[in-house]
Amino acid sequence: MKQVCILLLCLLFAYNAKSQDLIIQKDGDEIKSKVLEVNLEIIKYKKFDNLNGPTFEISKSDVFIIKYENGTKDVFNVVEKNKKNIQSSDLTFTENHRSFSIAYGISASLAGRTTYGSSYTASYTHLVLPFLLSFDRAISKRTSLAIRPAFIYTEVNYSYQQQNSFGGYNTIYYNEGESLLALQARIDYHWISSNRLDPYFGIGGGVGVFSNGGLGNGGVIPLFCGGFGLRIYGKEKNAFLIELGYDSYSFLKAGYVFGRQK
């Protein structure tokens, strides 16, 4: 009789253990419970030793696994990992993007231009200070408008032939400095975006004004631009800027992006 009682107690204990849900937290703690509800953020349950008592809640982010009485399981570490991945893919460029950039042109497209004056045989330009500012603002999920003022100081080297008293010709060289104030507007298309990289390409145009009225055009010249670039973001909202393309500032620019908003 004693053995039968022990057997009945064992069966009762096994039944009770099987009929309870087990919530295992990420810190290793276990909660014997009756799970009532699992939603997007929380898990509602009653303690197994007090099923008529209050309903408790626990954040799903704190739970590793639920083992149900019927033998099934819900594993939440994978869900949270996927959720984290979705959050980390927050794009660097969105329809709310705004930023300010400053860049230095490595090599100006003004270099190598020829003179408009018939008395000159050659001229070429050395770029000294090609500073570029860029105010960028998104106009859609993929495109942005960039307003780009620039200041460039150049030293123009001229040469021409002058006849001497012996009937020959001497080559006369001289140089002069001039400044260019420029303003361009450009539309950029951001074809791929991640949480760190923002590649783009664009096209635009504007005007430039030379300080000494050079180029035989009253000092005002049209400017056209096109090319592609890459912004490389770190953990902060600022980024390094690399841009390759043709415009009247430079073929290659390197700079820094400040105050990105998205």
For each residue, the residues with C-beta under 8 A, 3 or more apart:
1: 4 5
2: 5 6
3: 6 7
4: 1 7 8
5: 1 2 8 9
6: 2 3 9 10
7: 3 4 10 11
8: 4 5 11 12
9: 5 6 12 13
10: 6 7 13 14
11: 7 8 14 15
12: 8 9 15 16
13: 9 10 16 17
14: 10 11 17 18
15: 11 12 18 19
16: 12 13 19 20
17: 13 14 20
18: 14 15 69
19: 15 16 69
20: 16 17 32 33 34 48 69
21: 32 33 34 35 45 48 66 67 68 69
22: 30 31 32 33 66 67
23: 30 31 33 35 43 45 58 63 66
24: 28 29 30 31 63 64 65 66 67
25: 28 29 30 31 58 62 63 64
26: 62 63 64 77
27: 62
28: 24 25
29: 24 25
30: 22 23 24 25
31: 22 23 24 25 45 47 58
32: 20 21 22 47 48 49
33: 20 21 22 23 45 46 47 48 56
34: 20 21 45 46 47 48 51
35: 21 23 38 43 44 45 66 68
36: 44 45 46 55
37: 43 44
38: 35 43 44 60 66 74
39: 42 43 44 60
40: 60
41: 59 60
42: 39 57 58 59 60
43: 23 35 37 38 39 57 58 59 60 63 66
44: 35 36 37 38 39 55 56 57
45: 21 23 31 33 34 35 36 55 56 57 58
46: 33 34 36 50 51 53 54 55 56
47: 31 32 33 34 50 51 53 56
48: 20 21 32 33 34 51
49: 32
50: 46 47 53
51: 34 46 47 48
52:
53: 46 47 50
54: 46
55: 36 44 45 46
56: 33 44 45 46 47
57: 42 43 44 45
58: 23 25 31 42 43 45 62 63
59: 41 42 43 62 63
60: 38 39 40 41 42 43 63 76 79 80
61: 76 80
62: 25 26 27 58 59
63: 23 24 25 26 43 58 59 60 66 76
64: 24 25 26 75 76 77
65: 24 73 74 75 76 77
66: 21 22 23 24 35 38 43 63 73 74 76
67: 21 22 24 71 73
68: 21 35 71 72 73 74
69: 18 19 20 21
70:
71: 67 68
72: 68
73: 65 66 67 68
74: 38 65 66 68
75: 64 65 78 79
76: 60 61 63 64 65 66 79 80
77: 26 64 65 80 81
78: 75 81 82
79: 60 75 76 82 83
80: 60 61 76 77 83 84
81: 77 78 84 85
82: 78 79 85 86
83: 79 80 86 87
84: 80 81 87 88
85: 81 82 88 89
86: 82 83 89
87: 83 84 90
88: 84 85 195
89: 85 86 194 195
90: 87 195 262
91: 94 193 194 195 262
92: 193 194 195 196 197 198 231 233 239 260 262
93: 97 138 144 190 193 198 200 262
94: 91 97 138 141 262
95: 138 140 141
96: 138 261 262
97: 93 94 136 137 138 144 260 261 262
98: 136 137 138 259 260 261 262
99: 136 257 258 259 260 261
100: 133 134 135 136 257 258 259
101: 133 134 136 241 255 256 257 258
102: 131 132 133 134 255 256 258
103: 131 132 133 134 241 243 253 254 255 256
104: 130 131 132 253 254 255
105: 108 127 130 131 132 152 249 250 251 252 253
106: 250 251 252 253 254
107: 111 127 250 251 252
108: 105 111 125 127 130 152 154 248 249 250 251
109: 246 247 248 249 250 251
110: 113 125 127 152 154 180 248
111: 107 108 124 125 126 127
112: 124 125
113: 110 123 124 125
114: 122 123
115: 120 122 123 158
116: 215 216 217
117: 120 216
118:
119: 160
120: 115 117 123 158 159 160
121: 159 160 161 171
122: 114 115 158 159
123: 113 114 115 120 156 157 158 159
124: 111 112 113 156 157
125: 108 110 111 112 113 154 155 156 157
126: 111 154 155 157
127: 105 107 108 110 111 130 152 154 250
128: 152 153 154 155 177
129: 151 152 153
130: 104 105 108 127 150 152 249 250
131: 102 103 104 105 150 151 152
132: 102 103 104 105 148 149 150 249 250 253 255
133: 100 101 102 103 148 149 150
134: 100 101 102 103 146 147 148 255
135: 100 146 147 148
136: 97 98 99 100 101 144 145 146 188
137: 97 98 144 145
138: 93 94 95 96 97 98 141 143 144
139: 143 144 145
140: 95 143
141: 94 95 138
142: 189 190 191
143: 138 139 140 187 188 189 190
144: 93 97 136 137 138 139 187 188 190 200
145: 136 137 139 185 186 187 188
146: 134 135 136 185 186 187 188 202 204
147: 134 135 183 184 185
148: 132 133 134 135 182 183 184 185 186 204 206 225 249
149: 132 133 181 182 183
150: 130 131 132 133 180 181 182 183 184 249
151: 129 131 179 180 181 182
152: 105 108 110 127 128 129 130 131 179 180 182 249
153: 128 129 177 178 179 180
154: 108 110 125 126 127 128 177 178 179 180
155: 125 126 128 175 176 177
156: 123 124 125 175 176 177 178 214
157: 123 124 125 126 173 174 175
158: 115 120 122 123 173 174 175 176
159: 120 121 122 123 171 172 173
160: 119 120 121 171 172
161: 121 169 170 171 172
162: 169 170 171 172
163: 167 168 169 170
164: 167 168 169 170
165:
166:
167: 163 164
168: 163 164
169: 161 162 163 164
170: 161 162 163 164
171: 121 159 160 161 162
172: 159 160 161 162
173: 157 158 159
174: 157 158
175: 155 156 157 158
176: 155 156 158 212
177: 128 153 154 155 156
178: 153 154 156 210 211 212 214
179: 151 152 153 154 210 211
180: 110 150 151 152 153 154 208 209 210 211 248
181: 149 150 151 208 209 211
182: 148 149 150 151 152 206 207 208 209 223 248 249
183: 147 148 149 150 206 207 208
184: 147 148 150 204 205 206 223 225 247 248
185: 145 146 147 148 204 205 206
186: 145 146 148 202 203 204 205 225
187: 143 144 145 146 202 203 204
188: 136 143 144 145 146 200 201 202 229
189: 142 143 200 201 202
190: 93 142 143 144 193 198 199 200
191: 142 199 200 201
192: 197 199
193: 91 92 93 190 197 198 199
194: 89 91 92 197 198
195: 88 89 90 91 92 233
196: 92 232 233 234
197: 92 192 193 194 230 231 232 233
198: 92 93 190 193 194 230 231 233 239
199: 190 191 192 193 228 229 230 231
200: 93 144 188 189 190 191 228 229 230 231
201: 188 189 191 226 227 228 229 245
202: 146 186 187 188 189 225 226 227 228
203: 186 187 225 226
204: 146 148 184 185 186 187 224 225 226
205: 184 185 186 222 223 224 225
206: 148 182 183 184 185 222 223 225
207: 182 183 220 221 222 223
208: 180 181 182 183 220 221 222 223 248
209: 180 181 182 219 220
210: 178 179 180 213 214 215 219 220 221
211: 178 179 180 181 219
212: 176 178 219
213: 210 218 219
214: 156 178 210 219
215: 116 210 219 221
216: 116 117
217: 116 220 221
218: 213
219: 209 210 211 212 213 214 215
220: 207 208 209 210 217
221: 207 208 210 215 217 248
222: 205 206 207 208
223: 182 184 205 206 207 208 247 248
224: 204 205 246 247 248
225: 148 184 186 202 203 204 205 206 245 246 247 248 249
226: 201 202 203 204 245 246 247
227: 201 202 243 244 245 246 247
228: 199 200 201 202 243 244 245
229: 188 199 200 201 241 242 243 244 245 253
230: 197 198 199 200 241 242 243
231: 92 197 198 199 200 239 240 241 257
232: 196 197 239 240 241 242
233: 92 195 196 197 198 236 237 238 239 257 260
234: 196 238 239
235:
236: 233
237: 233 259 260 261
238: 233 234 256 257 258 259 260
239: 92 198 231 232 233 234 256 257 260
240: 231 232 254 255 256 257
241: 101 103 229 230 231 232 253 254 255 256 257
242: 229 230 232 253 254
243: 103 227 228 229 230 252 253 254 255
244: 227 228 229 251 252 253
245: 201 225 226 227 228 229 251
246: 109 224 225 226 227 251
247: 109 184 223 224 225 226 227 250
248: 108 109 110 180 182 184 208 221 223 224 225
249: 105 108 109 130 132 148 150 152 182 225 253
250: 105 106 107 108 109 127 130 132 247 253
251: 105 106 107 108 109 244 245 246
252: 105 106 107 243 244
253: 103 104 105 106 132 229 241 242 243 244 249 250
254: 103 104 106 240 241 242 243
255: 101 102 103 104 132 134 240 241 243
256: 101 102 103 238 239 240 241
257: 99 100 101 231 233 238 239 240 241 260
258: 99 100 101 102 238
259: 98 99 100 237 238
260: 92 97 98 99 233 237 238 239 257
261: 96 97 98 99 237
262: 90 91 92 93 94 96 97 98
